[in-house]
Amino acid sequence: MSSKPPLGSLESDASRTRILSRIRSAQGRPDQAKQREEELSYNYIAQKPPGPQPEVDPDLMAQFVAQSARLQTSIEKVKTMAQVPGAVAEYLRGRGLGSRAIIWKSFAKLGWDKVGLDVAARAPVRDEPAPDLVGITGCFVAIAETGTLTLLSGPETPASMALLPETRIAIVPKSRIVRHMEDAFALLRHEQGAPPRALNFISGPSRTADIEQTLVIGAHGPYRVHVILVTSL
């Protein structure tokens, strides 16, 4: 298996490098930043005090569940990852949503077939006659303050999987719930170093009231967002 990064990622990195090089040249500085400069930049960001933040329940899971309910995101709790396929199957069948879904590759070996689900680890398609209507993903972190899910794009975590299917199911370990959005960015810098090509913040089902201030669900994304919280992780 090739370890090369995807072509799109290379093109994005090259474009960013060219833009930054032109800016540095206009400032009379070398085209490329030295390692020490990059370290100082990261240290400056890390030490900069955050602005005012609202109070959040010390029980981050309880706060996240409450905020999710306000956004019309449904929640189910399971204790272990082994219980996730059964919870997903029950959710889909209880709403007449069938038994097909696409999933992140990292979840492929959870035993979906044992609960009668037909899953595929790939990006979604919307073409007839068999569009992908259910997408099962994880998340980078969940934000307790707002009930928001964050998703980093990548070869095995395509952003389209959370945006194109009509139903999105997110598997969220309790340990990945953070207090505020600032904590999500701090963790991104700590764990990933550089930002991904796309970072999505998803707060409940897609909605808009642009036309005559009439609320429409599913206008630009999923009609349904369902979170399965894994409480032992």
C-alpha positions in Angstrom: 0.0 0.0 0.0 1.3 3.4 -1.0 2.2 5.9 1.8 2.1 8.9 -0.4 -0.4 11.7 0.5 -3.3 12.2 -1.9 -2.8 14.5 -4.9 -5.3 17.1 -3.7 -3.4 17.4 -0.4 -0.1 17.9 -2.2 -1.6 20.6 -4.5 -3.1 22.4 -1.5 0.2 22.3 0.4 2.1 23.6 -2.6 -0.4 26.4 -3.2 -0.1 27.5 0.5 3.7 27.4 0.3 3.7 29.6 -2.8 1.4 32.2 -1.3 3.3 32.4 2.0 6.6 32.6 0.1 5.3 35.6 -1.9 4.2 37.3 1.3 7.6 36.8 2.9 9.4 38.1 -0.1 7.3 41.2 -0.1 8.3 41.7 3.5 12.0 41.4 2.6 12.4 38.1 4.4 13.6 34.7 3.2 11.1 32.7 1.1 10.9 29.9 3.7 10.4 30.2 7.4 13.1 28.7 9.6 12.2 26.0 12.1 12.8 28.4 15.0 10.3 30.9 13.5 7.6 28.3 13.2 8.2 27.2 16.8 7.9 30.8 18.0 4.6 31.2 16.1 3.1 28.1 17.7 4.3 29.1 21.1 2.7 32.6 20.6 -0.6 31.0 19.7 -0.4 28.6 22.6 0.4 31.3 25.2 -2.2 33.8 24.0 -5.0 33.9 26.6 -8.5 33.0 25.3 -11.2 35.6 25.2 -14.3 35.5 27.5 -16.0 32.1 27.4 -19.5 31.1 28.7 -19.8 28.8 31.7 -20.2 25.1 30.8 -21.5 22.3 33.0 -18.5 20.5 34.5 -20.2 17.3 33.3 -19.2 17.8 29.6 -21.2 14.8 28.4 -24.4 16.2 30.1 -23.8 19.6 28.5 -23.2 18.1 25.1 -26.4 16.0 25.3 -28.5 19.0 26.4 -27.1 21.3 23.6 -27.5 18.5 21.0 -31.2 18.2 21.9 -31.7 21.9 21.3 -30.3 21.4 17.8 -32.6 18.4 17.1 -29.7 16.0 17.2 -30.8 12.7 18.7 -28.6 10.9 21.2 -28.1 7.3 22.3 -25.6 6.1 24.9 -23.8 2.7 24.7 -21.1 1.5 27.0 -18.6 0.0 24.5 -17.8 0.1 20.8 -19.0 -3.5 20.4 -22.5 -2.2 21.1 -22.5 0.4 18.4 -23.6 -1.8 15.4 -26.6 -3.0 17.3 -27.6 0.6 18.3 -27.2 1.7 14.7 -29.3 -1.2 13.4 -32.1 -0.4 15.9 -32.1 3.3 15.0 -32.3 2.7 11.2 -35.0 0.0 11.4 -37.0 1.9 13.9 -37.3 4.8 11.4 -37.6 2.7 8.2 -34.2 3.8 6.9 -33.1 0.4 5.6 -30.0 -1.5 6.3 -27.4 0.1 4.0 -24.7 2.6 5.0 -21.3 3.9 4.2 -18.8 4.1 7.1 -15.3 5.3 8.0 -12.7 2.6 7.2 -11.7 2.6 10.9 -15.1 1.2 11.8 -15.2 -1.5 9.2 -14.4 -4.4 11.5 -17.1 -3.7 14.2 -19.3 -6.6 13.1 -22.0 -4.9 11.1 -23.0 -8.0 9.3 -23.9 -9.7 12.6 -26.7 -7.2 13.1 -27.9 -7.4 9.5 -26.3 -4.2 8.2 -24.7 -3.9 4.7 -21.9 -1.3 5.1 -19.2 -0.1 2.7 -16.1 1.9 3.7 -15.9 4.5 0.9 -17.0 8.0 0.0 -20.7 8.5 -0.7 -22.4 8.7 -4.1 -25.8 10.4 -4.8 -26.4 8.8 -8.2 -29.5 6.8 -8.8 -30.7 4.0 -8.6 -28.9 3.4 -5.3 -27.7 6.7 -3.7 -26.0 6.5 -0.3 -28.6 7.7 2.2 -26.9 6.9 5.5 -23.3 7.9 6.5 -21.7 6.6 9.7 -18.7 8.6 10.8 -16.7 9.4 13.9 -15.6 12.9 14.7 -12.4 14.8 15.7 -14.0 16.2 18.8 -17.5 17.1 20.0 -18.0 20.6 21.6 -20.0 20.6 24.8 -20.7 24.4 24.7 -22.7 24.2 21.5 -23.4 20.5 20.8 -21.3 20.8 17.7 -19.4 17.9 16.0 -16.1 18.6 14.2 -14.8 16.7 11.3 -11.3 16.7 9.7 -11.2 15.8 6.1 -8.7 13.1 4.9 -8.3 10.1 2.6 -10.2 7.8 5.0 -12.5 10.5 6.5 -14.0 12.3 3.5 -16.1 15.3 4.5 -18.7 14.3 2.0 -19.7 11.3 4.2 -21.1 13.7 6.8 -22.6 16.2 4.3 -24.2 14.2 1.4 -26.2 11.4 3.0 -29.7 12.3 4.3 -29.0 10.6 7.6 -25.7 11.1 9.5 -24.8 8.9 12.4 -21.7 10.0 14.5 -19.9 7.7 16.9 -18.5 9.9 19.7 -16.3 8.6 22.5 -16.9 10.4 25.8 -13.2 11.3 26.0 -13.5 13.3 22.8 -15.9 15.9 24.2 -14.2 19.2 24.8 -15.4 22.3 26.6 -15.2 25.1 24.0 -14.3 25.6 20.3 -11.0 27.0 21.4 -10.2 23.7 23.0 -10.9 22.0 19.7 -8.4 24.2 17.9 -5.8 23.7 20.6 -6.2 19.9 20.3 -5.9 20.2 16.5 -2.6 22.0 16.9 -1.4 19.5 19.4 -2.4 16.3 17.7 -2.3 17.2 14.0 0.3 20.0 13.8 -0.9 21.4 10.5 -4.6 22.0 9.7 -6.4 19.6 7.3 -7.6 20.6 3.9 -11.1 21.1 5.4 -12.4 21.4 8.9 -16.2 21.2 9.3 -18.3 22.2 12.3 -21.7 20.5 12.2 -24.4 21.6 14.6 -27.5 19.4 14.1 -29.4 18.7 10.9 -28.9 21.1 8.0 -31.4 24.0 8.1 -32.2 27.3 6.5 -34.9 30.0 6.8 -33.7 32.1 3.9 -37.0 31.8 2.0 -39.8 33.8 3.7 -38.3 32.9 7.1 -39.7 29.4 6.8 -37.5 26.8 8.5 -36.5 24.0 6.1 -34.6 21.0 7.4 -32.1 19.2 5.2 -31.6 22.1 2.8 -27.8 21.8 2.5 -27.0 18.5 4.2 -28.4 15.7 6.4 -32.1 15.7 7.4 -31.1 13.8 10.5 -28.1 13.7 12.8 -27.9 10.9 15.4 -25.0 10.6 17.9 -24.0 7.4 19.6 -22.0 8.3 22.7 -19.6 5.6 23.8 -19.3 6.2 27.5 -16.4 3.9 28.3 -14.0 5.6 26.0 
